[in-house]
């Protein structure tokens, strides 16, 4: 069971082989996960467009987040967070290759009334 966001990283993440996603808590309309990146980025011309909203915070490392409706990327460092609304196209331009980038991501849906 994951109990510390900055310890016990998956081998694939430690070796830089792949970005890893670990669910910490999952409930209806809510999912909290730890993402560990090691230099990964979105493929060229690829944009995420999710059905749910996502609040994300960089706990360690750094990354370049690009929202389609903004001309400049946001550079996120430890402690920085952003809320990405549902259906907002976004991409990760880069993540640090010098240290692991650890994210805390909260995916949420707002039920229709």
C-alpha positions as CSV (number, residue, x, y, z in Angstrom):
1,X,0.0,0.0,0.0
2,X,1.4,3.4,-1.0
3,X,1.8,5.6,2.1
4,X,4.4,8.2,1.1
5,X,4.4,10.0,-2.2
6,X,8.1,10.4,-2.3
7,X,9.3,6.9,-1.5
8,X,9.0,3.4,-2.9
9,X,8.9,4.2,-6.6
10,X,8.1,1.6,-9.2
11,X,11.2,0.1,-10.9
12,X,10.1,1.3,-14.3
13,X,10.0,4.8,-13.0
14,X,13.3,4.6,-11.2
15,X,15.0,3.3,-14.4
16,X,13.4,5.9,-16.6
17,X,11.8,3.2,-18.7
18,X,8.2,4.6,-18.5
19,X,5.9,7.0,-16.8
20,X,3.9,5.2,-14.0
21,X,0.4,5.8,-12.7
22,X,-0.7,4.5,-9.3
23,X,-4.2,4.8,-7.9
24,X,-4.2,6.0,-4.3
25,X,-8.0,6.3,-3.8
26,X,-10.9,5.6,-6.1
27,X,-14.5,6.5,-5.5
28,X,-17.5,7.3,-7.7
29,X,-16.7,10.6,-9.5
30,X,-13.2,10.8,-7.9
31,X,-9.8,9.2,-8.5
32,X,-6.5,10.3,-6.8
33,X,-3.3,9.0,-8.3
34,X,0.5,9.4,-8.1
35,X,2.2,9.8,-11.4
36,X,6.0,9.4,-11.6
37,X,7.7,10.8,-14.7
38,X,11.3,10.5,-15.7
39,X,11.8,12.7,-18.7
40,X,8.6,11.7,-20.6
41,X,6.5,14.1,-22.6
42,X,3.3,13.9,-24.7
43,X,3.9,12.6,-28.2
44,X,4.2,15.4,-30.8
45,X,0.8,16.9,-31.8
46,X,-1.0,14.8,-29.1
47,X,-3.4,16.5,-26.8
48,X,-5.2,15.0,-23.8
49,X,-8.9,15.8,-23.7
50,X,-10.5,14.2,-20.7
51,X,-14.2,13.8,-19.8
52,X,-13.4,14.6,-16.2
53,X,-11.7,17.6,-14.5
54,X,-8.1,17.1,-13.2
55,X,-6.4,19.0,-10.4
56,X,-2.7,18.3,-10.5
57,X,0.2,19.3,-8.3
58,X,4.0,18.7,-8.8
59,X,5.3,17.3,-5.6
60,X,8.9,16.9,-6.8
61,X,10.7,17.7,-10.0
62,X,9.4,20.0,-12.8
63,X,7.3,19.9,-16.0
64,X,6.0,22.0,-18.8
65,X,2.2,22.0,-19.1
66,X,0.6,23.4,-22.2
67,X,-3.1,24.3,-22.3
68,X,-4.4,24.6,-25.8
69,X,-6.1,27.9,-25.1
70,X,-3.0,29.5,-23.7
71,X,0.0,30.8,-25.9
72,X,2.7,29.9,-23.4
73,X,3.4,26.7,-21.4
74,X,3.2,26.7,-17.7
75,X,6.4,25.6,-15.9
76,X,5.4,23.6,-12.9
77,X,7.9,23.0,-10.0
78,X,7.5,21.4,-6.6
79,X,4.4,22.9,-4.9
80,X,2.8,24.3,-8.1
81,X,-0.7,23.1,-9.0
82,X,-3.3,23.7,-11.6
83,X,-6.9,22.8,-12.2
84,X,-7.6,21.5,-15.7
85,X,-11.3,21.6,-16.5
86,X,-13.1,18.7,-18.2
87,X,-12.7,18.9,-22.0
88,X,-9.7,21.3,-21.8
89,X,-7.1,20.1,-24.3
90,X,-3.7,19.9,-22.7
91,X,-0.3,18.3,-23.1
92,X,3.0,17.8,-21.2
93,X,5.8,19.3,-23.2
94,X,8.6,17.9,-20.9
95,X,9.3,16.5,-17.5
96,X,12.6,16.7,-15.7
97,X,15.2,14.2,-16.8
98,X,17.5,15.1,-13.9
99,X,15.2,13.9,-11.2
100,X,11.9,12.1,-11.0
101,X,8.9,14.3,-11.4
102,X,6.2,13.2,-8.9
103,X,2.6,14.4,-9.5
104,X,-0.4,14.2,-7.3
105,X,-3.5,14.1,-9.6
106,X,-7.1,14.3,-8.6
107,X,-9.5,13.4,-11.4
108,X,-13.1,14.4,-10.6
109,X,-16.5,14.5,-12.2
110,X,-19.2,16.9,-11.2
111,X,-22.5,15.1,-11.4
112,X,-25.3,16.7,-13.4
113,X,-28.0,18.2,-11.3
